[in-house]
């Protein structure tokens, strides 16, 4: 149903971004011995026939419902002490069997005292068919959470049981511990969280065959910051050869003009901080924690500060919401990806323009109604949000999105925010990807996605990959019959894509490449998914207007 050129939408309130963390076990590796637990609890006993010897040593795991799982496997040395703010290093090997039956610690996050999680957090988890099969496609999950929260400690068994794949998830360094850049830390400092992701992918290359996976058939996938990470890995020279396919779910989420937001510029569409900007922010951070000018050894000083001090001092880091002031004064360190000269030499958009990208098969897209930047319950709040977000463009926005055409101020604001921040940027990024590699674009079109049924519903859950309606992990509540059909389609698409890059499955709508057909898959419940011309979808979302606005973004 169309109303005066606008899409009909449900009347749910706007979203609050909530990251649910799962606590896990903390392991400390020791040469020649099983890594010792740092808490008093004992790991669960291993199941029969789960013994595997990986490159670091022997492990054993659990079995449930036809799935073997190994949890909390160290893929790198603990990045603590002298290894804080250093590239990930190989883990120390062990000789006694490691009982990989509990998740490892989540990575340090939050400004609490002490901060949640631990700096000793570089663990992977593996789920695989228990039938002993080999040569299975491999899916590697990169969790979301704005690069400052979240973890890979969730249940990733569903794709194993429905698609007969091997699934790997990871924890990677977050916030200031994952992304601080400072000349004192080396000529290419920063982006440690992305380097952790690549270390986990190298671990997959070395070890996944021992779990029945095919290291030459790896698909990375993630939601929110995980989706943005997929974009970063496509642009990263140091990720070349580590994966064959990528699925970026809701990787465009920051505000279109970078203000105001609680997030550093970091998503697929953003021009992320330059090395000079990151170094300036790093100098400010060092000074703020007492390691500034006059300190004999800045790097050692930084590595000795308490984790809580680092977290509270960093706060939101260099915020995209304060262009250009935040970059002029450097902010308090960087808490998201930056151009560090090695891991990232340019943004995804720049890399696509020059052709200097990892050419892989891609699925990319977002949800029609995704909004992470507030809600409006009154007309005054709607106008105020538009004024704050769009500045000199506010009058044009209000003319295109008059409140009288919507059921409520909340729906009006959600429409504006989704069109400007997520949908139109996703269509633009998809078109740019399609010029360089096989790309399939999607949009979730569903009035009743669980995140939109009530205000305050969790958007990003630990280990989850259903931001924007991708239900690739078990859901907390049963899906209704219509949503179940959508989940079945999504699982079938992902399984087919992971096997051969086609994203076609029997009894499913055929999903052609965007660079061949110019069509976007509209994923809908109740078996109503269909292809829509990209131009038609762009017109529905006023993308010609928003693309002009985006060109004014920093």
C-alpha positions as CSV (number, residue, x, y, z in Angstrom):
1,X,0.0,0.0,0.0
2,X,1.4,3.4,-1.0
3,X,0.2,6.6,0.7
4,X,1.1,9.8,-1.2
5,X,4.3,8.3,-2.5
6,X,5.3,6.9,0.9
7,X,5.5,3.2,2.0
8,X,3.0,1.9,4.5
9,X,4.8,1.1,7.7
10,X,4.0,-0.4,11.1
11,X,3.6,2.0,14.0
12,X,6.2,0.6,16.4
13,X,8.4,3.0,18.2
14,X,12.0,3.7,17.2
15,X,14.9,1.5,18.3
16,X,17.3,1.7,21.2
17,X,20.6,0.0,20.5
18,X,21.2,-2.6,23.2
19,X,24.1,-4.9,23.2
20,X,23.6,-8.1,25.2
21,X,26.9,-9.7,26.4
22,X,27.5,-13.3,27.3
23,X,30.0,-14.0,30.1
24,X,32.5,-16.7,29.4
25,X,35.4,-18.5,30.9
26,X,38.9,-16.9,31.0
27,X,41.8,-19.0,29.9
28,X,45.5,-18.4,30.3
29,X,47.7,-20.3,27.9
30,X,50.9,-22.0,29.2
31,X,53.6,-23.7,27.2
32,X,53.4,-27.5,27.4
33,X,50.3,-27.5,29.7
34,X,46.5,-27.2,29.3
35,X,45.5,-23.6,29.5
36,X,44.4,-23.0,33.1
37,X,41.0,-21.5,34.0
38,X,41.1,-18.2,35.8
39,X,37.9,-18.9,37.8
40,X,36.9,-21.6,40.2
41,X,34.4,-23.3,38.0
42,X,35.4,-26.5,36.2
43,X,34.6,-26.9,32.5
44,X,32.0,-29.5,31.5
45,X,33.3,-32.9,30.6
46,X,34.0,-33.6,27.0
47,X,31.8,-35.8,24.8
48,X,33.1,-38.9,23.1
49,X,34.5,-38.6,19.6
50,X,35.2,-34.9,19.9
51,X,39.0,-35.1,20.3
52,X,40.8,-33.0,17.7
53,X,44.4,-31.9,17.5
54,X,44.8,-28.4,16.2
55,X,48.0,-26.4,15.5
56,X,48.3,-25.4,19.1
57,X,47.5,-28.7,20.8
58,X,44.8,-31.3,21.5
59,X,41.2,-30.2,22.4
60,X,37.9,-31.9,23.0
61,X,34.4,-30.6,23.0
62,X,30.6,-31.2,23.3
63,X,27.9,-32.9,21.3
64,X,24.2,-31.9,21.2
65,X,21.5,-32.6,18.6
66,X,23.8,-33.9,16.0
67,X,26.3,-31.0,16.3
68,X,29.8,-31.0,17.8
69,X,30.9,-27.8,19.4
70,X,34.3,-26.6,20.7
71,X,34.2,-23.4,22.7
72,X,36.8,-21.0,24.0
73,X,39.7,-22.1,21.8
74,X,42.6,-19.6,22.0
75,X,43.5,-18.4,18.5
76,X,46.1,-15.8,19.6
77,X,48.1,-15.0,22.7
78,X,46.4,-12.9,25.4
79,X,46.9,-9.3,24.3
80,X,47.9,-8.1,27.8
81,X,51.0,-6.6,29.3
82,X,53.6,-5.9,26.6
83,X,51.1,-7.3,24.0
84,X,48.5,-4.7,24.7
85,X,48.1,-2.5,21.6
86,X,50.2,-4.9,19.6
87,X,49.2,-7.0,16.6
88,X,47.9,-10.4,17.6
89,X,50.6,-13.0,18.3
90,X,50.3,-16.9,18.0
91,X,49.0,-18.6,21.1
92,X,51.4,-20.6,23.3
93,X,51.0,-24.3,22.4
94,X,49.8,-26.9,24.9
95,X,50.2,-30.7,25.2
96,X,47.5,-31.7,27.7
97,X,44.0,-31.8,26.1
98,X,42.1,-28.6,26.5
99,X,38.5,-29.1,27.4
100,X,36.9,-26.6,25.0
101,X,33.5,-26.8,26.6
102,X,32.9,-23.2,27.8
103,X,33.1,-19.9,26.1
104,X,36.1,-17.8,26.6
105,X,35.9,-14.3,28.1
106,X,34.3,-11.5,26.2
107,X,36.6,-8.6,25.3
108,X,36.8,-5.6,27.6
109,X,34.0,-3.1,27.1
110,X,32.0,-0.5,28.9
111,X,33.0,2.3,31.3
112,X,32.1,0.4,34.5
113,X,34.7,-0.2,37.2
114,X,36.0,-2.8,36.6
115,X,35.1,-2.9,32.9
116,X,33.0,-5.9,31.7
117,X,34.9,-8.7,30.1
118,X,38.7,-9.1,29.9
119,X,41.6,-8.1,27.8
120,X,42.4,-11.9,27.6
121,X,39.6,-12.6,25.1
122,X,41.0,-13.8,21.8
123,X,39.0,-17.1,21.4
124,X,37.1,-18.8,18.6
125,X,34.2,-21.2,18.8
126,X,33.5,-24.0,16.3
127,X,30.2,-25.8,15.5
128,X,30.3,-28.8,13.0
129,X,28.2,-31.7,11.9
130,X,28.7,-34.7,14.2
131,X,28.6,-37.1,11.3
132,X,32.3,-37.0,10.6
133,X,31.8,-35.4,7.1
134,X,34.6,-33.4,5.5
135,X,34.8,-30.7,2.9
136,X,31.9,-28.7,4.3
137,X,31.5,-25.0,3.6
138,X,32.8,-22.7,6.3
139,X,30.9,-19.7,7.7
140,X,32.8,-17.3,10.0
141,X,30.6,-15.0,12.1
142,X,31.9,-11.5,13.1
143,X,29.7,-10.1,15.8
144,X,28.2,-6.6,16.0
145,X,28.1,-4.1,18.7
146,X,29.4,-0.8,17.3
147,X,33.0,-2.0,17.7
148,X,32.7,-1.3,21.4
149,X,30.6,-4.2,22.6
150,X,29.2,-7.7,21.8
151,X,30.9,-11.1,21.5
152,X,30.9,-14.2,19.5
153,X,29.6,-16.2,22.5
154,X,26.2,-17.3,21.2
155,X,24.5,-20.4,19.7
156,X,25.6,-20.8,16.0
157,X,24.3,-24.3,15.6
158,X,21.3,-23.6,13.4
159,X,23.3,-23.2,10.2
160,X,25.0,-26.5,11.0
161,X,21.8,-28.4,11.4
162,X,20.0,-26.8,8.4
163,X,22.8,-26.4,5.9
164,X,25.5,-28.9,7.0
165,X,28.1,-26.2,7.3
166,X,31.0,-25.6,9.8
167,X,30.4,-22.3,11.7
168,X,33.2,-20.4,13.5
169,X,32.7,-17.4,15.7
170,X,35.3,-15.1,17.3
171,X,35.9,-12.5,19.9
172,X,38.1,-9.5,18.8
173,X,39.4,-6.5,20.7
174,X,36.9,-3.7,21.1
175,X,36.9,0.0,21.7
176,X,40.1,1.7,22.8
177,X,41.8,-1.7,23.3
178,X,41.0,-2.7,19.7
179,X,41.6,0.6,17.9
180,X,43.8,3.1,19.7
181,X,46.4,4.7,17.3
182,X,49.4,6.6,18.5
183,X,52.8,7.0,16.9
184,X,54.4,5.7,20.1
185,X,52.7,2.4,19.5
186,X,54.4,2.0,16.0
187,X,54.1,3.4,12.5
188,X,50.9,1.5,11.7
189,X,49.2,1.3,15.1
190,X,45.4,0.9,15.5
191,X,43.0,-1.5,13.9
192,X,44.0,-4.3,16.3
193,X,40.4,-5.5,16.3
194,X,40.4,-6.0,12.5
195,X,43.8,-7.7,12.8
196,X,42.3,-10.0,15.4
197,X,39.6,-10.9,12.9
198,X,42.2,-11.7,10.3
199,X,44.2,-13.8,12.8
200,X,41.0,-15.8,13.5
201,X,40.6,-16.2,9.7
202,X,44.2,-17.4,9.5
203,X,43.4,-19.8,12.3
204,X,40.5,-21.1,10.2
205,X,42.8,-21.6,7.2
206,X,45.2,-23.7,9.4
207,X,42.7,-25.7,11.4
208,X,39.1,-25.8,10.0
209,X,39.8,-29.0,8.0
210,X,40.2,-30.9,11.2
211,X,36.6,-30.0,12.1
212,X,35.3,-31.1,8.6
213,X,35.5,-27.7,7.0
214,X,36.9,-26.7,3.6
215,X,39.5,-23.9,4.1
216,X,39.2,-23.0,0.4
217,X,35.4,-22.2,0.8
218,X,35.1,-19.6,3.6
219,X,32.3,-17.1,3.9
220,X,32.5,-14.3,6.5
221,X,29.3,-12.8,7.7
222,X,28.2,-10.3,10.3
223,X,25.6,-7.8,11.4
224,X,25.9,-4.1,12.3
225,X,29.6,-3.6,13.2
226,X,30.1,-7.1,12.0
227,X,28.6,-6.1,8.7
228,X,30.9,-3.1,8.6
229,X,33.8,-5.4,9.4
230,X,32.9,-7.4,6.3
231,X,33.3,-4.2,4.3
232,X,36.6,-3.5,6.0
233,X,37.9,-6.9,5.2
234,X,36.9,-6.6,1.6
235,X,39.0,-3.3,1.5
236,X,41.9,-4.7,3.6
237,X,45.1,-5.7,1.7
238,X,46.1,-7.9,4.6
239,X,42.8,-10.0,4.3
240,X,43.5,-11.1,0.8
241,X,43.0,-14.8,0.3
242,X,41.4,-15.4,3.7
243,X,37.8,-15.7,2.4
244,X,35.9,-16.3,-0.8
245,X,32.5,-14.7,0.1
246,X,31.1,-12.0,2.4
247,X,27.6,-11.3,3.8
248,X,27.3,-7.8,5.2
249,X,24.0,-7.4,7.2
250,X,23.1,-3.9,8.2
251,X,26.6,-2.6,7.8
252,X,25.4,1.0,7.2
253,X,24.0,2.4,10.4
254,X,25.8,5.7,11.2
255,X,24.1,9.0,10.7
256,X,24.4,10.3,7.1
257,X,26.0,13.6,8.1
258,X,28.0,12.2,11.0
259,X,26.1,14.2,13.6
260,X,25.1,13.8,16.3
261,X,25.9,10.2,17.0
262,X,27.5,8.1,19.8
263,X,29.6,6.3,17.2
264,X,32.9,7.1,15.7
265,X,32.7,7.2,11.9
266,X,33.1,3.5,11.2
267,X,30.4,1.9,9.0
268,X,30.5,0.7,5.4
269,X,29.6,4.1,4.0
270,X,31.8,6.3,6.3
271,X,35.0,8.1,5.5
272,X,36.8,6.8,8.6
273,X,39.5,8.7,10.4
274,X,42.8,9.2,8.6
275,X,46.0,8.2,10.1
276,X,46.8,11.8,11.0
277,X,43.5,12.2,12.7
278,X,43.8,9.0,14.6
279,X,47.3,9.9,15.8
280,X,46.0,13.3,17.0
281,X,43.3,11.5,18.9
282,X,45.9,9.1,20.3
283,X,48.1,12.0,21.6
284,X,45.1,13.5,23.4
285,X,44.3,10.1,24.9
286,X,47.9,9.6,26.1
287,X,48.0,13.0,27.7
288,X,44.6,12.4,29.4
289,X,45.9,9.2,31.1
290,X,49.2,10.8,32.2
291,X,51.4,9.5,29.3
292,X,51.7,12.7,27.4
293,X,54.5,15.1,26.6
294,X,57.6,14.5,28.7
295,X,56.9,10.8,29.3
296,X,60.1,8.9,28.6
297,X,58.4,5.8,27.2
298,X,54.9,6.5,26.1
299,X,54.1,3.0,24.9
300,X,55.1,1.4,28.2
301,X,53.2,4.0,30.1
302,X,50.1,3.3,28.1
303,X,50.4,-0.4,28.5
304,X,50.6,0.0,32.3
305,X,47.4,2.0,32.8
306,X,44.5,0.2,34.4
307,X,41.9,-1.1,31.9
308,X,39.2,1.0,33.7
309,X,41.2,4.1,33.2
310,X,41.6,3.4,29.5
311,X,37.9,2.8,29.1
312,X,36.5,5.7,31.0
313,X,39.1,8.1,29.4
314,X,38.3,7.0,25.9
315,X,34.5,7.4,26.3
316,X,33.2,7.6,22.7
317,X,36.6,8.3,21.2
318,X,36.7,10.5,18.2
319,X,33.0,11.0,17.5
320,X,31.7,11.4,14.0
321,X,29.0,13.6,15.5
322,X,31.4,16.4,16.1
323,X,32.9,17.1,12.7
324,X,35.2,18.9,12.3
325,X,35.8,19.9,15.9
326,X,36.3,16.4,17.1
327,X,39.0,15.8,14.6
328,X,40.7,19.1,15.1
329,X,41.2,18.6,18.8
330,X,41.9,14.9,18.4
331,X,39.2,13.5,20.8
332,X,40.1,10.9,23.4
333,X,41.6,8.1,21.2
334,X,40.0,6.1,18.5
335,X,37.5,3.3,19.3
336,X,36.7,2.1,15.7
337,X,38.6,1.3,12.5
338,X,41.0,4.0,11.1
339,X,43.3,4.3,8.1
340,X,46.4,2.9,9.7
341,X,48.4,2.3,6.4
342,X,48.5,-1.5,6.5
343,X,45.3,-3.1,7.6
344,X,43.3,-0.4,6.0
345,X,44.9,2.0,3.5
346,X,41.7,3.5,2.4
347,X,37.9,3.4,3.0
348,X,35.7,0.8,1.2
349,X,34.3,3.5,-1.1
350,X,37.9,4.6,-2.0
351,X,39.0,1.1,-2.5
352,X,36.1,0.3,-4.8
353,X,36.7,3.5,-6.8
354,X,40.3,2.4,-7.4
355,X,39.7,-1.3,-7.8
356,X,42.0,-2.1,-4.9
357,X,39.7,-4.6,-3.2
358,X,39.4,-8.3,-2.4
359,X,37.1,-9.5,-5.2
360,X,34.8,-11.9,-3.5
361,X,31.1,-12.9,-3.8
362,X,28.9,-10.5,-1.7
363,X,25.5,-10.4,-0.2
364,X,24.8,-6.9,1.1
365,X,21.8,-5.0,2.4
366,X,19.7,-3.7,5.3
367,X,16.2,-3.5,6.7
368,X,13.6,-1.1,5.3
369,X,12.9,0.4,8.7
370,X,16.2,0.2,10.5
371,X,16.8,3.2,12.8
372,X,19.4,3.4,15.6
373,X,19.3,7.2,16.3
374,X,16.3,7.8,18.6
375,X,12.5,8.1,18.4
376,X,9.8,10.8,18.4
377,X,6.5,10.6,20.2
378,X,5.3,14.2,19.5
379,X,5.4,16.5,16.5
380,X,7.8,18.8,18.3
381,X,10.2,15.9,18.9
382,X,10.0,14.9,15.2
383,X,10.8,18.4,14.1
384,X,13.6,18.7,16.7
385,X,15.2,15.5,15.6
386,X,15.1,16.5,11.9
387,X,16.6,19.9,12.8
388,X,19.4,18.3,14.9
389,X,20.3,15.6,12.4
390,X,20.1,17.4,9.1
391,X,20.9,21.1,9.9
392,X,20.7,23.2,6.8
393,X,18.8,20.4,5.0
394,X,16.0,20.2,7.7
395,X,13.5,22.2,5.8
396,X,13.9,20.1,2.7
397,X,13.6,16.9,4.8
398,X,10.4,18.1,6.4
399,X,9.0,19.0,3.0
400,X,9.6,15.5,1.7
401,X,8.5,13.8,4.8
402,X,5.6,15.9,6.2
403,X,4.2,14.5,9.4
404,X,0.7,14.5,8.0
405,X,1.6,11.6,5.8
406,X,2.5,9.2,8.6
407,X,0.5,7.3,11.3
408,X,2.6,8.8,14.1
409,X,5.7,10.9,14.7
410,X,7.6,7.7,15.6
411,X,6.9,6.2,12.2
412,X,7.8,9.5,10.5
413,X,11.1,9.8,12.2
414,X,11.9,6.1,11.7
415,X,11.2,6.5,8.0
416,X,13.5,9.5,7.6
417,X,16.3,7.9,9.6
418,X,16.2,4.6,7.8
419,X,16.1,6.2,4.4
420,X,19.0,8.5,5.0
421,X,21.2,6.4,7.3
422,X,20.8,2.8,6.2
423,X,18.7,2.0,3.1
424,X,19.9,4.5,0.6
425,X,23.6,4.1,1.7
426,X,23.2,0.3,1.4
427,X,21.8,0.6,-2.1
428,X,24.7,2.9,-3.0
429,X,27.3,0.6,-1.5
430,X,25.7,-2.4,-3.2
431,X,25.9,-0.7,-6.6
432,X,29.6,0.2,-6.0
433,X,30.4,-3.4,-5.0
434,X,28.6,-4.7,-8.1
435,X,31.1,-2.8,-10.3
436,X,34.0,-4.8,-8.9
437,X,32.6,-8.2,-7.8
438,X,29.5,-10.5,-7.9
439,X,27.0,-8.8,-5.6
440,X,23.5,-9.6,-4.4
441,X,21.5,-6.8,-2.7
442,X,18.6,-7.3,-0.4
443,X,16.1,-5.3,1.7
444,X,14.1,-6.7,4.5
445,X,10.5,-5.6,4.0
446,X,8.4,-6.7,7.0
447,X,6.2,-4.6,9.2
448,X,6.4,-7.1,12.1
449,X,10.1,-7.8,12.7
450,X,10.6,-8.6,16.4
451,X,12.9,-5.6,17.0
452,X,10.1,-3.2,16.0
453,X,7.2,-4.7,18.1
454,X,8.0,-2.5,21.1
455,X,10.4,0.2,22.2
456,X,13.6,-0.9,23.9
457,X,13.8,-4.4,22.3
458,X,17.3,-5.7,21.9
459,X,18.7,-5.1,18.5
460,X,22.1,-6.8,18.8
461,X,22.2,-9.9,20.9
462,X,25.3,-11.9,21.8
463,X,26.1,-14.2,18.8
464,X,23.0,-13.1,17.0
465,X,22.7,-12.4,13.3
466,X,19.2,-11.3,12.9
467,X,19.6,-7.5,13.0
468,X,17.3,-6.3,10.2
469,X,15.5,-9.6,10.1
470,X,18.1,-12.2,9.3
471,X,17.3,-15.2,11.6
472,X,20.5,-17.2,11.3
473,X,20.6,-18.2,15.0
474,X,18.0,-19.8,17.2
475,X,15.5,-17.2,18.3
476,X,14.6,-16.5,22.0
477,X,10.8,-16.8,21.2
478,X,9.2,-19.0,18.5
479,X,8.6,-17.3,15.2
480,X,5.1,-17.2,13.9
481,X,4.3,-19.2,10.8
482,X,4.9,-16.3,8.4
483,X,8.3,-15.4,10.0
484,X,9.3,-19.1,10.0
485,X,8.9,-19.1,6.2
486,X,11.2,-16.1,6.0
487,X,13.7,-17.8,8.2
488,X,13.6,-20.9,6.1
489,X,14.3,-18.8,3.0
490,X,17.2,-16.9,4.6
491,X,18.8,-20.1,5.8
492,X,18.4,-21.6,2.3
493,X,19.9,-18.5,0.6
494,X,22.9,-18.4,3.0
495,X,23.5,-22.2,2.6
496,X,23.4,-22.0,-1.1
497,X,25.6,-18.9,-1.2
498,X,28.2,-20.5,1.2
499,X,28.4,-23.6,-1.0
500,X,28.9,-22.0,-4.4
501,X,28.2,-18.3,-4.3
502,X,24.8,-18.6,-6.1
503,X,22.3,-17.8,-3.4
504,X,19.7,-19.9,-5.2
505,X,17.9,-22.8,-3.7
506,X,15.0,-25.1,-4.7
507,X,11.6,-23.7,-4.1
508,X,13.1,-20.3,-3.4
509,X,12.9,-17.1,-5.5
510,X,15.9,-16.9,-7.8
511,X,18.3,-14.3,-6.6
512,X,20.4,-13.0,-9.5
513,X,23.5,-10.8,-9.2
514,X,22.8,-7.1,-8.9
515,X,25.5,-6.4,-11.6
516,X,23.5,-8.6,-14.0
517,X,19.9,-7.9,-13.3
518,X,19.8,-4.5,-11.5
519,X,17.3,-6.1,-9.1
520,X,17.1,-6.2,-5.3
521,X,15.7,-9.1,-3.3
522,X,12.9,-7.9,-1.1
523,X,12.8,-10.5,1.7
524,X,9.3,-10.8,3.2
525,X,7.5,-13.2,5.4
526,X,4.7,-15.6,4.3
527,X,6.6,-16.7,1.1
528,X,6.2,-13.2,-0.4
529,X,9.9,-12.5,-1.1
530,X,10.3,-11.0,-4.6
531,X,12.7,-9.1,-6.8
532,X,12.3,-5.3,-7.2
533,X,14.2,-3.1,-9.6
534,X,16.9,-1.2,-7.8
535,X,15.8,2.1,-9.3
536,X,12.2,1.5,-8.1
537,X,13.4,0.8,-4.6
538,X,15.7,3.8,-4.6
539,X,12.7,6.0,-5.7
540,X,10.6,4.6,-2.9
541,X,13.2,5.8,-0.4
542,X,13.9,9.2,-1.9
543,X,17.5,8.1,-2.6
544,X,18.3,10.7,-5.2
545,X,17.7,13.3,-2.5
546,X,19.6,11.5,0.1
547,X,22.5,10.8,-2.2
548,X,22.8,14.6,-2.7
549,X,22.7,15.1,1.0
550,X,25.3,12.4,1.6
551,X,27.8,14.1,-0.7
552,X,27.9,16.9,1.9
553,X,28.9,14.4,4.6
554,X,32.4,14.6,6.1
